[in-house]
Every structure is written in structure tokens, then in C-alpha cells.
């Protein structure tokens, strides 16, 4: 006798959201808040998507936990010494997972409170207004007015590295911290590779990072990335730039890695390898061919400013729609798509902050100096070094800098970059400044509490005009006040 499948009556809804990550559940909740009947589809057993379960949250938890090891080791010169830390991986994993459980439980509760119907299963488009969901009980069909596609992305794994060996990890496996390998090769010097490199180095692994490009964290201005690289060189065993990994093979309980570096061909053994070479859209086996959705050359869904695809009934948000693959971008796009469905006309034209949670942290928003040079945009730069910050000195973190990029004619803030402890928290002021069209003078005249790291933003603005209190710079003529 063949397998019995249960075919339930179709569910009719105004909006179906496919994917319950930070974009998907935000879209479902916002639509419900606006009075829409919403069904949310998620193939995982828990809500929250990659960000909550296999990305942003677990990585930040591990970064915080392992940074305590670093803090303890560095406190001896202050007259406070600790014994060598003892790491219990099972407890560490349990603590990390308890955070995820609280957050996923919270999302589920909010869905119930808003009346959002959650269906666990994999969604497949039968057409522009019909979705089939493969659930544990069988197939559930959903007929909808509009759909929002929010299925995210997954770690890229080149075929040459995909050995089927658990010692070759993506970020997903690395965040489980299966053990602390004596030697760890990180392939890719972007934010994922660098963040997890710091985690494993703090736990005791000898970390080697290889990057095919000539810079680590290539998306950031390199003067801002320099403090991160400097600390990484002290923390990691080695960083290799313009290095290309060509092949991996299993060698007993290790991985043999072949690479080209400094004009030489090397073969080395590592206990584990982390492949962190980017992410790819999670668009396979969704039935998109049964809709009018069009994909770009990389497999991302094409959308307009309101996140409407080429299919008039389907919107796409977050990683699956390409662009900058960040959770807060997905959250903003969720609002835009829902408002468009409800008759709004606003498009996506927002400043997106980028934060790398390395040690020190690195954050930026708006125009970078690199982009300004490439695009031929006139600009002026002002910097404030954290060596002149009393707050940074008070906890031994002067390895930072705050940088403002401004229009030389209007003094309008075009971009801000910050490298230093807590940079991810400080960048919000800069995002708001750019969104509101603020000038450097607006920031300079805003009183910042003392002693704080936020003062470095004010003093960078003061430095633009040549009168920063705690550094000496040449004076720039200020704009005439109205």
C-alpha cells in the first residue's frame, strides 16, 4: 500500500508570507497590525530564520562569551588577575541555545497574539496566486491575494570544498561549536569568516585566514579596517591575502588543503576548515517557474523599489531579493512591501548600516571614501582617533577611529565609519544624521554626554571645522548661519 496523503481544503487569505526570518515575520506581523488576514509559512520547526537560529544571534552570543576570555587575560596589568579560563563546550552551547529558544518562543507568541496563522512546511508556488505547502500531515493549498517571498539565503559551498566531511564547515556548523580544533583554516576574510575566526581563536584554536582579495573586509574603507586587521594578526596564527585554495581532501582525522600563496603551491593539514566565501539565494525548488518572477544572473529575485517582482501578485524581500544581505535591510523591506500591498507608494531609499562584530567592531553607513573615489563624488574627511578619547582610555580600547565623510560645499554628511568597541551601537546616530540630511555642523553642535564613546562622533565633526577639543587640526571655514 502506498503512502497516504491528506489533502485539506484550501486556505484562503489576503497575504501569504513564505519564510519566517527577520524579513518574513516582520512582514506578517506588520500586515496583521494593518488588519490583513495573514498566513506565515516556515519550513523550519522554529521561527526566526537564519538570523535568529543560525546567524546573527548565535554568533553574537558566542562573540560575547568568548570575549570574556580575552577581557580576563588582558586585565592583569590593571591589577586584577584571573586563573586560566576553563571552557565547558556543552554549557556554552546550552547557554547559546537557551537564548535562541527564548527568542523563537517570543516570535511564536507574537504571531499568536496578532492572529497570524503559522503553517510549518515547505512552500511551493503552483501559480501566481496559489501555494502548495508540504507539511508533516500532507499537502495544504493556500489561495492568496498577494504573496511575500522571504526565504533568505544559505552559505555558499564551492563543489571543490564539498567533501561531505563534517570537518569542512559552513557558518551553520561552526556556530554549533562541535569542538575546539587545534588548527582551523578560515577560507574567506569577510565578516562571517573574521567574526568566527575571533570566536575560535579565543577558545584556543590556531586560526589561519586565507582571502583571495588583497584586503580583509573588502567592503569597508581600509583605514577603518586597519585596527581589526592589526588585532587579528596578534590573535590569529596568520592572515594570508591574495591566497587561493584550490582543493581539499580528507586525510584521516584532518583536512588536506592545497592552496597558492606568495607564488608557491602549498599543501597543509588542518583539524577543521570553515568555508566563509559568501551566501547564495535560497530559491531552489520553490516553483518560481510557475510564476512570472524573474531572476538575475546570480539567482536573486528581481524586484522594483516597492519590492514587487515581475509577477504582479508576488513581492520579494530580504536576502532572496539580493543587494546587501542583512537582517535589518530585510526588516525595512518588509514594511515597504506590506505598505505597497496596502496601497502605499513609498519605495526603498534608506541608509543601511553595516556592522562587523569583530574585535574591535567595525561599522559604517552612507557613502564610503572608497565609493566616493570610485564614483568621482567630491568629499572631505574628518577623523577623530580614539587615543584621544577619555572613555576609550578608561577601558583600554583606544584602537579605534571615527570618520565623517561630508560634501565640501554644503557640509552635508554623506557617510560615517566607526571602528572601535561598540561601533555597532554608535552607528545609529550617523544613520539618522544622513537620513535627515544633517550637516557636520548639526552633529558638532549636538551635546554628547561625557565621558562616552559617542563623543568621538561629535569630536570628529568638530575636527571637520578645526576645533576639536582633544586633538589639534587646521581650521576650516564654517558655513554662514541663517
N, C-alpha and C positions, 0 to 999 in steps of 0.2 A: 504494500500500500504506500502510495506517495505521500509526501508531506502535505498536511492540511494547512491551508492559509485562510485567514479570516478576512473577509472583505467587508469593511464597515461602511455605513452611509457616509457620503462626502460631507465634510465640514465646510460651511460657507462663512467667509469672513471678509472684512473690509481690507485688512492688511495682514499678510503673512511675512514674517521675518525669518530668513534662513541663516542660522548661525547666531549663537548667543554669547559672543565675545563682547569686548567693551564697546564695539560699534552696534552689534546686533541687539543686545539687551537694552542699551541706551535708546535705540530707535523704538523698540517695542514699548518701553516704559513711557517715552515721550508721546507716542501715538495714543497710548491708553489715557494719559493725562489730558489729551486733547479730545477725548471722548470716542475714540475709534475702537472698534472690535478688533482685537489683535490675537494672532496665533504665532507662537515662537517655536521654531524647530531647532533642535540641537542634537547632534549625533553622540556627543559625549554623555556620560552618566551624570555629569555635573555641569552647571552653567559657569560662564566666565571666560571661556575660550582659552587661547594660548596665553594671553597676557596674565590672567589670574592663576592658571594652573601650571603652565609650562614656560613662563616667560618673565614678564615684569616683576610680579610679586615674589615668586620664589627666589629669583636671582637677587633681588634687593634684600630679602631676608638673609640669604647666605652671605651677601656682601657685608651687611651689618654685623652678623655674628662673627665672621672671620676677622673683621676689622678690630674687634675687641682683642684678638690675639696680638695684633700689631700695636694697638694702644698700650697693652700691658708691657710689651717688650720695650717700648720707647719711653716709658715713664721713669725708668731707673735714674736718669740724670736729673729728675725733679726731686729725687729723694724718696720716691715711692717705688719699691721693688716688689715684684711678684714671683712666685715659683713658676717654673716652666708649665705652660698650659697643658692640660690633658683633654684630648678631643675624643668624645664618645659619639661616633657617627650615628648610631641608632637614635640617640637622644636628639641630636642635631636634626636628623630627618624628621623625627616625630614633631619637634617644635615647629619646623618649617611647614609640615603638612597640617598642623593644627591651625596655622594662620590661613591656609588655603581653605580649610573646612569652614572656618568662621565666615570668610568672605563669600564662598559659594553658597553657603546656607543663607546668608543675608540677601543675596541676589534672588534666590528662590522665594524667600519670604516676601520680598518686594514685588515679585511677579504676581504672587497670590493676592497681595493687598491691592494691586492695581487691576485685578481681573484678567490678566494676561494668561491665556491658555498655553501651557508648555507641553509640547509633544516630543519625547525622546525618540530620535530616529534620524535616518539619513534622507534628506530631501532630494527629489529628482523631478525636474520640470518636464511635464507631459505636454505642455504648451505654454502660451503666454499668460494664461490665467488659470492654470491647473497644475497642482503639485502632487506628486506621489511621495509618501513618506514610508520608508521601510522601518517598521517598528518590531519589537520583540513579539508582539501579538499578531503581526501580519501587516498588510498594506492599508494605509489610511490616505484617502484622497482629500485634497483641500482645494476648494474653488474660491478664488480671491479676486478682489478688485485691483489691488496693487501688491507687488512683492518688493521686499528689500533684501538684496543678496549681501550677506556679511559673513562669508565663510573663511575669510582670513588667508593665511599663508602657512607654509611649513619650511623647515630648514632644508637648504639645498644640500644634496649629497651627490657629487660627481660619481659617475659609474666607476671610474678608476679607483675610487676610495671605498666603494660599497662592497665590502668583503663578506658581509653577513656575520661579522665578528663583533661581539659586544664591546670589545676593547677599542673599536673605532666608533666614537660617539658624536652625536649632534648635541646641541644645547639641551634638548629634551632629556637625554640620558645623563648628561653631565650634571644637570640640576638635581638628579636623584642622589648624587654623591655615593656611587656604589662602593668606592674605597678611595684611599688617598694614594695614587700611584707614585712611585719613587720618581719616575720620569714621565712628563706629559708634554706632548707636542701639540701646539695650538696652530692650526692652519687657518690663517686669516687674522689680520690685525685691525679689524673693525671693532665696533663697540661690544658685540657679543663675545668675541674672542678675548678682548682685553679685560672685560669685566670678569669673566670666568677664569681667566688666567690669574687675576689677583686673588680670587677665591681659593684656587688650588695651591697657589704659592704660599698663601697664609697658612694653609693646612699642613704644608710641608713638602709639596711636590717641587721638583726641579723642572721649571717651566721653560720651554723654548717656543718662541713665537716666530712663525715664518709668514711673511707678507710679500705678495708678488709685486706690489707697487713700491714706490720709493719712499713712502711715508706711512707711518701708523696713523690711524684715524683720519683717513684722507679727506673726509668731508669737512673737517674743521680747519680753520686757519692754523698754520703750523706754529706760529708764535704762541698760540693758546695751548696747543697740544704738547708743547715742549716740556712743561713741568710733569705731565703724565708720562711721557717717554723717559724723562730723567729718573723718575721714581721706579718705573718698570725695569729699567736697566739695573737698578740696585736690587729689585725684588725678584726678578726672573733670572734664570741662568743665562739666557741670551735672547736677543731680538735680531732676527735676520731680515733685512729688507732686500727687495728685488730677488727674492728666492722663490723658486718654483718646485713644488712637489709633483713628481711625475708618476709615482707608482707606490702602492702599499701592498704588502703581502703578510700573511700570518707566519710567524716564526716562533713556534712553541707557545709560550705564555706572553709573548711580546709581538709587536708590530714592526716589521722591517719597512723603513721608509726610504725611498730613493728621491733625491732632490738635486737641483742645480743651484749653486750658491757661490758667488765670487769667482765665477769661471770654472768651478770644479764640480764634478759629479760625486755626490756623497751617498753613502748607504749607512743608516743608523737604526738602532733598535730603541723602541720606546715601550713603556708599560701600557700606556694608553695614548690615544690620539683624539683630539677634539677638532672636528671639521666645522669651521665657522666662516663659511665663504658666502653668506647671504641667505636670502629666503626666496621661495618661489610661490606663485599663486596656487591656492588650493582649489583649483577649478575643474579637476578631472571628475568624470562620472557624475555630473550634475544635470545632464540633459539639456545643457545650454544650446545644443544644436537644434532643439525643438522650439527655440525662441528666436527672436530677431537680434539677440545680443551679439555684439562683435568684439573680438579680442584683438589686442595689439600683438606685435611680433614676439613679445615675451610671455604672452598668455594672460595678461591682465585684462580685465573687462573695461571697455571704453565707456566713458560717461561724459556728460556735459557738466556745466558749473553747478547745476542743481542735483547732480549725481544720478541723472536719468540716463539709462543705457539706450541703445538703438531700438530697444523694444519699449513701446510707449507705456507698458504696464509694469516694468521692472526697473528698479533702482539698484545701484551697487555702491557700497561704502567700505571704507577700511582698506586692509591690505589687498583684497581681491581687486580693488579698483586702481591699484598701483600708486605711484607717487611716493611720498615719504611713508614708510611702513612703521607708523607709531600709533599707539593706543589712543592718545588724545586727539590725533587727527581723525581717527575713526569716530570718536565720540562727537566731535563737531560736525562731521559729515552726516551722522545720524540725525541730528537736529535739522540740518538743511534738507535732507531727503524727506523727512516727515512733514516739514513745513511746505515743501513743494507739493506733496500729495494733498495737503490740506488747503492748497490754493495760494500759498506764498510764492514770491518771486525772487527771494534772496538767493545768491549763489555763493560759492566758496571763494572767499578772498581774504583769508585770515592769516595772521602771522603764526607760524608753527614753531614753537621752541623745540630744540633738540637737546637732550641731556644724555651724557655718557657717565655712568656711575662707577667710574674708575677711582683710583686714589692718586691725586686729587680728582674731584669731579670736574667735568667739562660741560659747559652749556653755552648755547648761542641761539640767536633769533634774528630774523630780518636778513639784511644783506651782509655777507661776509666780505672781508677785504679781498680774498681770492676771487670771489664772484664779481666784485666791483672792478677789479683789474681786467678780468676776462671780458666783461661787458662794456668796458670803457666808461663806467659811471664815475663822474667826479666825486671825490670824497676826501675827508680829512679824518685823522685818527687821533684819539687821546687815550692814554693808558694810565692806570694807577697800579703800581706794584704793591703787593700785599706785604712786602718787607716794611712798608711804612704804615701798616695798619696795626694799631694797638690791640685790637681784638684778635687778629691773626697771631700776633706775637704772644698773646696771653695763653694760647694753647699750642704753640709751636707749629703753626701751619702757615708759614709765610711763603710757601711755594705756590703762590697764586698771582693772578693778574686780572684786572678788569679793564675792558677795552670798549670804547664807544666809536662808532663809525657814523659820521654826520655829513650832510650836504654842506659844502663850503659856502654856498650863497645864502641859504635860508637857515642854516644850522639845525635843520630838522634831523631827528635821529633816524638813521637808516638801518642800523644794526648794532647789536651789542653781543660781546662774547665775554664769558667769565670762566676762568679756570681757578679752582680752589675748593677747599672744604665747603660743602653745602651750596655749590654753584647752582644745583638744580632747584633749590628753593629761592635763590636770589634772582633767577632769570625772569620771574613773573612780572616784576616791576618794569623790566625792559620791554616785555611783550606788550604790556598795557601802554607804555610810552609810545611805541611805534604805532599801535592800533589807533591811538588818539591823535596822532600827528604831532606829538610833543617835540619841542626843540631841546637842545642840550641845556639851554638856559633854564627851561622848566624843571629839569632834573636838578640842576645846580642850586636853584632857589627853593627846592623842597627840603625841609628839615628832616634829616635822618637821625635816628636815635644813636647815642654814643654810650659805650663803645659797641659797635656792631660791624659785621661784615658788610651790611648794606651800605654803610658809609663809603665803601670803596666805589660804589656807583656814583654817588654824589661827588666824591673827590675826583673821579675820572672826568666828570662833567666840569668841575672847577678847573681841572688841568687843561681842558679844551680852551679855556679863556686865560690860562696862565696864572691862576691864583689859587691853586690847590694848597691848602694849609700845610700839609705834611710832606710835600715834595716841592722842588723848585722847577718851574717850567717858564718858558718865554711867554709873554703876554700876547693874547690875540684880541683884536678889537671886537668888542661886544656889539650886538645889534642894537640899534636905537629902539628904545621902548616907546610904545604908542601912548 
